[in-house]
Amino acid sequence: MEEQKAGAGLRILALIIGLLLLFGAAVMAIVVINPDDIPLCSEIEKALAAGECYDISETQNTISTILAVPAGILAAIAGLLGFYVAFTGRRGGLMMRLGGAAVALGVLTYVINTV
């Protein structure tokens, strides 16, 4: 059985969601990389030298990093799939499932970093 193609409105929505997911993938990559090299507050000398710190434990930092990697990968795949949906009108359900999983992992990463 052939999958029904999405209409113009759903294709535009898929493109917008795809762009947002690609932005989310970039944010998750930045969370993992920590480009400012901000230390944890438990590293007192480094925190004082930097003038700022992350007030989370080493375990929280490790778990959030482990969750941010697949969140970023799923968001990137779903974002690229959004372009595919926009051009072909197919695989919208797969894009939404992957995007939902990426958002769920991203939210979990955020919650772990703020608790």
DSSP file (Angstrom, degrees, kcal/mol; ACC not computed):
  #  RESIDUE AA STRUCTURE BP1 BP2  ACC     N-H-->O    O-->H-N    N-H-->O    O-->H-N    TCO  KAPPA ALPHA  PHI   PSI    X-CA   Y-CA   Z-CA
    1    1 A M              0   0    0      0, 0.0     2,-0.3     0, 0.0     0, 0.0   0.000 360.0 360.0 360.0 134.4    0.0    0.0    0.0
    2    2 A E        -     0   0    0      1,-0.1     2,-0.2     0, 0.0     0, 0.0  -0.602 360.0-117.3 -84.1 136.2    1.4    3.4   -1.0
    3    3 A E        -     0   0    0     -2,-0.3     2,-0.2     1,-0.1    -1,-0.1  -0.491  31.6-113.6 -72.0 138.1    1.8    6.1    1.7
    4    4 A Q        -     0   0    0     -2,-0.2     2,-0.2     1,-0.1    -1,-0.1  -0.522  31.5-119.7 -74.5 138.1   -0.3    9.2    1.2
    5    5 A K        -     0   0    0     -2,-0.2    85,-0.2     1,-0.1    84,-0.1  -0.480  25.8-111.6 -79.1 148.2    1.7   12.3    0.4
    6    6 A A        -     0   0    0     83,-1.9    -1,-0.1    79,-0.2    84,-0.0  -0.453  31.9-118.0 -75.6 150.1    1.5   15.4    2.7
    7    7 A G     >  -     0   0    0     -2,-0.1     4,-1.9     1,-0.1     5,-0.2  -0.148  35.8 -89.4 -78.4-179.7   -0.2   18.5    1.5
    8    8 A A  H  > S+     0   0    0      1,-0.2     4,-2.3     2,-0.2     5,-0.2   0.889 124.5  52.6 -61.6 -42.3    1.5   21.9    1.1
    9    9 A G  H  > S+     0   0    0      1,-0.2     4,-2.2     2,-0.2    -1,-0.2   0.911 110.9  46.3 -62.6 -43.3    0.7   23.1    4.6
   10   10 A L  H  > S+     0   0    0      1,-0.2     4,-2.4     2,-0.2    -1,-0.2   0.835 110.5  54.1 -68.9 -31.4    2.2   20.0    6.2
   11   11 A R  H  X S+     0   0    0     -4,-1.9     4,-1.9     2,-0.2    -2,-0.2   0.913 109.7  46.5 -68.5 -41.3    5.2   20.3    4.0
   12   12 A I  H  X S+     0   0    0     -4,-2.3     4,-2.3     2,-0.2    -2,-0.2   0.913 112.8  50.4 -64.7 -42.1    5.8   23.8    5.1
   13   13 A L  H  X S+     0   0    0     -4,-2.2     4,-2.9     1,-0.2     5,-0.2   0.899 108.5  52.5 -61.9 -40.9    5.3   22.8    8.7
   14   14 A A  H  X S+     0   0    0     -4,-2.4     4,-2.4     1,-0.2    -1,-0.2   0.882 108.8  50.5 -62.5 -38.0    7.8   19.9    8.2
   15   15 A L  H  X S+     0   0    0     -4,-1.9     4,-2.2     2,-0.2    -2,-0.2   0.919 112.3  46.1 -65.8 -43.5   10.4   22.4    6.9
   16   16 A I  H  X S+     0   0    0     -4,-2.3     4,-2.3     2,-0.2    -2,-0.2   0.932 114.7  46.7 -64.8 -46.0    9.9   24.7    9.9
   17   17 A I  H  X S+     0   0    0     -4,-2.9     4,-2.6     1,-0.2    -2,-0.2   0.893 110.4  54.6 -63.4 -38.8   10.1   21.9   12.4
   18   18 A G  H  X S+     0   0    0     -4,-2.4     4,-2.2    -5,-0.2    -1,-0.2   0.913 108.3  47.9 -60.1 -43.8   13.1   20.6   10.6
   19   19 A L  H  X S+     0   0    0     -4,-2.2     4,-2.1     2,-0.2    -1,-0.2   0.910 112.1  49.6 -64.1 -41.4   14.9   23.9   10.9
   20   20 A L  H  X S+     0   0    0     -4,-2.3     4,-2.4     1,-0.2    -2,-0.2   0.894 110.5  50.5 -64.2 -39.1   14.0   24.0   14.6
   21   21 A L  H  X S+     0   0    0     -4,-2.6     4,-2.3     2,-0.2    -1,-0.2   0.877 108.5  51.7 -67.4 -36.7   15.3   20.5   15.1
   22   22 A L  H  X S+     0   0    0     -4,-2.2     4,-1.8     2,-0.2    -1,-0.2   0.888 109.8  49.8 -66.4 -37.2   18.6   21.4   13.4
   23   23 A F  H  X S+     0   0    0     -4,-2.1     4,-2.1     2,-0.2    -2,-0.2   0.922 110.5  50.6 -63.2 -43.4   18.9   24.4   15.7
   24   24 A G  H  X S+     0   0    0     -4,-2.4     4,-2.5     1,-0.2    -2,-0.2   0.864 106.9  54.4 -61.6 -36.5   18.2   22.0   18.7
   25   25 A A  H  X S+     0   0    0     -4,-2.3     4,-2.0     2,-0.2    -1,-0.2   0.895 107.7  49.8 -64.2 -39.4   20.9   19.7   17.4
   26   26 A A  H  X S+     0   0    0     -4,-1.8     4,-2.0     2,-0.2    -2,-0.2   0.901 110.0  50.6 -65.5 -40.0   23.4   22.5   17.4
   27   27 A V  H  X S+     0   0    0     -4,-2.1     4,-2.2     1,-0.2    -2,-0.2   0.918 109.5  50.4 -63.3 -43.8   22.4   23.5   21.0
   28   28 A M  H  X S+     0   0    0     -4,-2.5     4,-1.8     1,-0.2    -1,-0.2   0.873 108.9  52.5 -63.8 -35.9   22.9   19.9   22.1
   29   29 A A  H  X S+     0   0    0     -4,-2.0     4,-2.5     1,-0.2    -1,-0.2   0.897 108.9  49.9 -65.1 -39.3   26.3   19.8   20.5
   30   30 A I  H  X S+     0   0    0     -4,-2.0     4,-2.7     2,-0.2    -2,-0.2   0.878 107.1  54.8 -66.9 -37.1   27.2   23.0   22.4
   31   31 A V  H  < S+     0   0    0     -4,-2.2    -1,-0.2     1,-0.2    -2,-0.2   0.909 112.6  43.4 -60.7 -41.5   26.1   21.4   25.6
   32   32 A V  H  < S+     0   0    0     -4,-1.8    -2,-0.2     1,-0.2    -1,-0.2   0.906 117.1  44.8 -71.3 -41.4   28.4   18.5   25.1
   33   33 A I  H  < S-     0   0    0     -4,-2.5    -2,-0.2    -5,-0.1    -1,-0.2   0.868  83.3-158.1 -73.4 -36.9   31.4   20.5   23.9
   34   34 A N    ><  -     0   0    0     -4,-2.7     3,-2.1    -5,-0.2    -3,-0.1   0.986   9.2-168.9  52.9  65.9   31.2   23.2   26.6
   35   35 A P  T 3  S+     0   0    0      0, 0.0    -1,-0.1     0, 0.0    -4,-0.1   0.757  80.9  55.0 -62.3 -26.1   33.1   25.7   24.5
   36   36 A D  T 3  S-     0   0    0      2,-0.1    -2,-0.1     3,-0.0    -3,-0.0   0.574 101.8-135.2 -81.0  -7.6   33.6   28.2   27.4
   37   37 A D    <   -     0   0    0     -3,-2.1    -3,-0.1     1,-0.2    13,-0.0   0.906  32.2-174.9  53.5  46.4   35.2   25.4   29.4
   38   38 A I        -     0   0    0      1,-0.1    -1,-0.2    15,-0.1    15,-0.1  -0.598  16.1-135.6 -73.9 124.7   33.1   26.4   32.5
   39   39 A P        -     0   0    0      0, 0.0    15,-2.4     0, 0.0     2,-0.2  -0.270  19.4 -98.8 -77.7 166.1   34.2   24.3   35.4
   40   40 A L  B >   -a   54   0A   0     13,-0.2     3,-1.6     1,-0.1     7,-0.3  -0.527  31.3-118.0 -76.4 152.1   31.9   22.7   38.0
   41   41 A C  T 3  S+     0   0    0     13,-2.8    14,-0.1     1,-0.3    -1,-0.1   0.735 112.3  68.8 -65.9 -21.0   31.5   24.5   41.3
   42   42 A S  T 3  S+     0   0    0     14,-0.4     2,-1.3    12,-0.3    -1,-0.3   0.715  85.1  72.8 -70.2 -18.5   33.0   21.5   43.1
   43   43 A E  S <> S+     0   0    0     -3,-1.6     4,-2.6     1,-0.2     5,-0.2  -0.696  71.0 179.2 -93.0  81.4   36.3   22.5   41.4
   44   44 A I  H  > S+     0   0    0     -2,-1.3     4,-2.6     1,-0.2     5,-0.2   0.863  71.2  48.4 -60.3 -46.2   36.8   25.5   43.6
   45   45 A E  H  > S+     0   0    0      1,-0.2     4,-2.0     2,-0.2    -1,-0.2   0.928 115.9  43.9 -63.2 -44.5   40.2   26.8   42.3
   46   46 A K  H  > S+     0   0    0      2,-0.2     4,-2.4     1,-0.2     6,-0.2   0.891 113.5  52.0 -66.7 -38.8   39.1   26.6   38.6
   47   47 A A  H  X>S+     0   0    0     -4,-2.6     4,-2.0    -7,-0.3     5,-0.5   0.905 110.5  47.6 -65.3 -41.5   35.7   28.1   39.5
   48   48 A L  H  <5S+     0   0    0     -4,-2.6    -1,-0.2    -5,-0.2    -2,-0.2   0.887 113.0  49.0 -66.2 -38.2   37.3   31.1   41.2
   49   49 A A  H  <5S+     0   0    0     -4,-2.0    -2,-0.2    -5,-0.2    -1,-0.2   0.885 115.5  43.2 -68.2 -37.7   39.7   31.6   38.3
   50   50 A A  H  <5S-     0   0    0     -4,-2.4    -2,-0.2     2,-0.2    -1,-0.2   0.772 100.3-135.4 -79.2 -26.0   36.9   31.5   35.8
   51   51 A G  T  <5S+     0   0    0     -4,-2.0     2,-0.3    -5,-0.2    -3,-0.2   0.445  79.2  54.2  83.3  -0.2   34.5   33.6   37.8
   52   52 A E      < -     0   0    0     -5,-0.5     2,-0.3    -6,-0.2    -2,-0.2  -0.972  61.0-178.8-155.4 163.1   31.6   31.3   37.1
   53   53 A C        -     0   0    0     -2,-0.3     2,-0.5   -15,-0.1   -13,-0.2  -0.990  33.9-102.7-160.5 161.2   30.7   27.6   37.5
   54   54 A Y  B     -a   40   0A   0    -15,-2.4   -13,-2.8    -2,-0.3     2,-1.3  -0.818  28.0-145.8 -88.3 125.5   28.1   25.0   36.9
   55   55 A D        +     0   0    0     -2,-0.5     2,-0.3   -15,-0.2   -15,-0.1  -0.437  63.3 103.1 -91.8  61.3   26.4   24.1   40.1
   56   56 A I  S    S-     0   0    0     -2,-1.3   -14,-0.4    59,-0.0   -15,-0.3  -0.920  72.7-103.9-134.6 161.6   25.9   20.4   39.3
   57   57 A S     >  -     0   0    0     -2,-0.3     4,-2.2     1,-0.1     5,-0.1  -0.329  32.3-108.9 -81.2 168.0   27.6   17.3   40.5
   58   58 A E  H  > S+     0   0    0      2,-0.2     4,-2.4     1,-0.2     5,-0.2   0.873 121.2  53.2 -62.6 -37.8   30.1   15.3   38.3
   59   59 A T  H  > S+     0   0    0      2,-0.2     4,-2.8     1,-0.2     5,-0.2   0.924 108.3  48.8 -64.9 -44.6   27.5   12.6   38.0
   60   60 A Q  H  > S+     0   0    0      1,-0.2     4,-2.6     2,-0.2     5,-0.2   0.908 111.5  50.5 -60.8 -41.2   24.8   15.0   36.8
   61   61 A N  H  X S+     0   0    0     -4,-2.2     4,-1.9     2,-0.2    -2,-0.2   0.912 111.9  47.0 -62.7 -43.6   27.3   16.4   34.3
   62   62 A T  H  X S+     0   0    0     -4,-2.4     4,-2.5     2,-0.2    -2,-0.2   0.928 113.7  47.4 -64.5 -46.3   28.2   12.9   33.0
   63   63 A I  H  X S+     0   0    0     -4,-2.8     4,-2.2     1,-0.2     5,-0.2   0.914 111.8  49.9 -63.7 -42.9   24.5   11.9   32.7
   64   64 A S  H  X S+     0   0    0     -4,-2.6     4,-2.1    -5,-0.2    -1,-0.2   0.871 111.6  49.2 -65.4 -35.1   23.6   15.1   30.9
   65   65 A T  H  X S+     0   0    0     -4,-1.9     4,-1.6    -5,-0.2    -2,-0.2   0.919 110.2  50.7 -67.2 -43.2   26.5   14.7   28.4
   66   66 A I  H  < S+     0   0    0     -4,-2.5    -2,-0.2     1,-0.2    -1,-0.2   0.868 116.0  42.2 -62.9 -36.5   25.5   11.0   27.8
   67   67 A L  H  X S+     0   0    0     -4,-2.2     4,-1.6     1,-0.2    -1,-0.2   0.810 108.6  58.8 -79.6 -30.5   21.9   12.1   27.1
   68   68 A A  H  X S+     0   0    0     -4,-2.1     4,-2.4    -5,-0.2     5,-0.2   0.833  98.2  60.2 -70.2 -31.8   22.8   15.2   25.0
   69   69 A V  H  X S+     0   0    0     -4,-1.6     4,-2.2     2,-0.2    -1,-0.2   0.971 110.1  37.9 -63.3 -55.4   24.7   13.2   22.5
   70   70 A P  H  > S+     0   0    0      0, 0.0     4,-3.0     0, 0.0     5,-0.3   0.857 114.7  57.2 -66.2 -30.2   21.8   11.0   21.3
   71   71 A A  H  X S+     0   0    0     -4,-1.6     4,-2.3     1,-0.2    -2,-0.2   0.930 109.7  44.5 -62.2 -43.7   19.5   14.0   21.6
   72   72 A G  H  X S+     0   0    0     -4,-2.4     4,-2.2     2,-0.2    -1,-0.2   0.894 114.4  48.6 -66.6 -40.7   21.6   16.0   19.2
   73   73 A I  H  X S+     0   0    0     -4,-2.2     4,-2.5     2,-0.2    -2,-0.2   0.938 113.7  46.0 -66.0 -46.7   22.0   13.1   16.8
   74   74 A L  H  X S+     0   0    0     -4,-3.0     4,-2.9     1,-0.2     5,-0.2   0.901 112.8  50.9 -62.9 -40.3   18.3   12.3   16.7
   75   75 A A  H  X S+     0   0    0     -4,-2.3     4,-2.5    -5,-0.3    -1,-0.2   0.898 110.6  48.9 -64.3 -39.7   17.5   16.0   16.3
   76   76 A A  H  X S+     0   0    0     -4,-2.2     4,-2.3     2,-0.2     5,-0.2   0.924 113.4  46.1 -66.2 -43.8   19.9   16.3   13.4
   77   77 A I  H  X S+     0   0    0     -4,-2.5     4,-2.4     2,-0.2    -2,-0.2   0.936 115.4  46.3 -63.5 -46.2   18.5   13.2   11.7
   78   78 A A  H  X S+     0   0    0     -4,-2.9     4,-1.5     1,-0.2    -2,-0.2   0.874 111.4  53.1 -65.1 -36.2   14.9   14.4   12.3
   79   79 A G  H  X S+     0   0    0     -4,-2.5     4,-1.0    -5,-0.2    -1,-0.2   0.915 111.4  44.5 -64.5 -43.6   15.8   17.9   11.0
   80   80 A L  H  X S+     0   0    0     -4,-2.3     4,-1.5     1,-0.2     3,-0.5   0.870 110.2  55.6 -67.6 -36.0   17.3   16.6    7.8
   81   81 A L  H  X S+     0   0    0     -4,-2.4     4,-2.7     1,-0.2    -1,-0.2   0.803  98.0  64.4 -65.2 -27.9   14.3   14.3    7.5
   82   82 A G  H  X S+     0   0    0     -4,-1.5     4,-2.2     2,-0.2    -1,-0.2   0.875 101.2  49.4 -61.4 -37.7   12.1   17.4    7.7
   83   83 A F  H  X S+     0   0    0     -4,-1.0     4,-2.0    -3,-0.5    -1,-0.2   0.892 109.6  51.9 -66.9 -39.2   13.7   18.6    4.5
   84   84 A Y  H  X>S+     0   0    0     -4,-1.5     4,-2.8     1,-0.2     5,-0.5   0.926 111.1  46.9 -61.6 -44.8   12.9   15.2    2.9
   85   85 A V  H  X5S+     0   0    0     -4,-2.7     4,-2.1     1,-0.2    -2,-0.2   0.902 110.1  53.7 -63.5 -40.9    9.3   15.5    4.0
   86   86 A A  H  <5S+     0   0    0     -4,-2.2    -1,-0.2     1,-0.2    -2,-0.2   0.870 117.2  36.5 -63.0 -36.5    9.1   19.0    2.7
   87   87 A F  H  <5S+     0   0    0     -4,-2.0    -2,-0.2    -5,-0.1    -1,-0.2   0.837 132.9  23.0 -87.2 -34.0   10.3   18.0   -0.7
   88   88 A T  H  <5S-     0   0    0     -4,-2.8    -3,-0.2    -5,-0.2    -2,-0.2   0.713  88.6-132.5-106.2 -24.5    8.6   14.6   -1.1
   89   89 A G     << +     0   0    0     -4,-2.1   -83,-1.9    -5,-0.5     2,-0.3   0.606  69.8 109.6  80.9  11.2    5.7   14.7    1.3
   90   90 A R        +     0   0    0     -6,-0.4    -1,-0.3   -85,-0.2    -2,-0.2  -0.797  56.5  32.1-120.3 161.7    6.6   11.3    2.7
   91   91 A R     >  +     0   0    0     -2,-0.3     4,-1.9    -3,-0.1    -1,-0.2   0.717  64.8 140.5  69.3  25.8    8.0   10.0    6.0
   92   92 A G  H  >  +     0   0    0     -3,-0.2     4,-2.2     1,-0.2     5,-0.2   0.880  69.6  53.9 -63.8 -38.3    6.3   12.7    8.1
   93   93 A G  H  > S+     0   0    0      2,-0.2     4,-2.3     1,-0.2    -1,-0.2   0.898 107.8  49.4 -63.4 -41.2    5.5   10.2   10.9
   94   94 A L  H  > S+     0   0    0      2,-0.2     4,-2.6     1,-0.2     5,-0.3   0.910 109.7  51.9 -64.5 -41.8    9.1    9.0   11.1
   95   95 A M  H  X S+     0   0    0     -4,-1.9     4,-2.6     1,-0.2    -2,-0.2   0.916 110.9  48.1 -60.0 -42.9   10.3   12.6   11.4
   96   96 A M  H  X S+     0   0    0     -4,-2.2     4,-2.5     2,-0.2    -1,-0.2   0.888 111.5  49.2 -67.9 -38.7    7.8   13.3   14.2
   97   97 A R  H  X S+     0   0    0     -4,-2.3     4,-2.2     2,-0.2    -2,-0.2   0.939 115.0  43.8 -65.5 -46.2    8.8   10.2   16.1
   98   98 A L  H  X S+     0   0    0     -4,-2.6     4,-2.3     2,-0.2    -2,-0.2   0.910 115.1  49.5 -65.2 -41.1   12.5   11.0   15.9
   99   99 A G  H  X S+     0   0    0     -4,-2.6     4,-2.6    -5,-0.3    -2,-0.2   0.897 109.9  51.3 -63.8 -40.5   11.9   14.6   16.7
  100  100 A G  H  X S+     0   0    0     -4,-2.5     4,-2.4     2,-0.2    -2,-0.2   0.899 110.2  48.7 -63.2 -41.2    9.8   13.7   19.7
  101  101 A A  H  X S+     0   0    0     -4,-2.2     4,-2.4     2,-0.2    -2,-0.2   0.900 111.6  50.1 -64.8 -40.2   12.5   11.4   21.0
  102  102 A A  H  X S+     0   0    0     -4,-2.3     4,-2.3     2,-0.2    -2,-0.2   0.920 112.0  47.1 -64.1 -43.6   15.1   14.1   20.5
  103  103 A V  H  X S+     0   0    0     -4,-2.6     4,-2.7     2,-0.2     5,-0.2   0.903 110.8  52.5 -65.3 -40.5   13.0   16.7   22.3
  104  104 A A  H  X S+     0   0    0     -4,-2.4     4,-2.2     1,-0.2    -2,-0.2   0.927 112.2  44.7 -61.8 -44.8   12.3   14.2   25.2
  105  105 A L  H  X S+     0   0    0     -4,-2.4     4,-2.3     2,-0.2    -1,-0.2   0.882 113.0  51.9 -66.7 -37.2   16.0   13.5   25.6
  106  106 A G  H  X S+     0   0    0     -4,-2.3     4,-2.2     2,-0.2    -2,-0.2   0.905 110.4  47.5 -64.7 -41.7   16.8   17.3   25.4
  107  107 A V  H  X S+     0   0    0     -4,-2.7     4,-2.8     2,-0.2    -2,-0.2   0.903 111.1  51.6 -65.6 -40.8   14.2   18.1   28.1
  108  108 A L  H  X S+     0   0    0     -4,-2.2     4,-2.4    -5,-0.2    -2,-0.2   0.896 108.8  51.2 -62.4 -39.8   15.6   15.3   30.3
  109  109 A T  H  X S+     0   0    0     -4,-2.3     4,-1.9     2,-0.2    -2,-0.2   0.925 111.3  48.0 -60.3 -45.4   19.1   16.8   29.8
  110  110 A Y  H  X S+     0   0    0     -4,-2.2     4,-1.3     2,-0.2    -2,-0.2   0.923 111.2  50.2 -62.3 -45.1   17.8   20.2   30.9
  111  111 A V  H  X S+     0   0    0     -4,-2.8     4,-1.2     1,-0.2     3,-0.4   0.914 110.1  50.0 -62.0 -42.8   16.0   18.8   33.9
  112  112 A I  H  < S+     0   0    0     -4,-2.4     3,-0.2     1,-0.2    -1,-0.2   0.874 110.9  50.2 -63.9 -36.5   19.1   16.9   35.1
  113  113 A N  H  < S+     0   0    0     -4,-1.9    -1,-0.2     1,-0.2    -2,-0.2   0.723 115.0  42.8 -74.8 -20.4   21.2   20.1   34.7
  114  114 A T  H  <        0   0    0     -4,-1.3    -1,-0.2    -3,-0.4    -2,-0.2   0.534 360.0 360.0-104.2  -7.2   18.8   22.2   36.7
  115  115 A V     <        0   0    0     -4,-1.2    -1,-0.2    -3,-0.2    -2,-0.1   0.472 360.0 360.0 -83.9 360.0   17.9   19.9   39.6
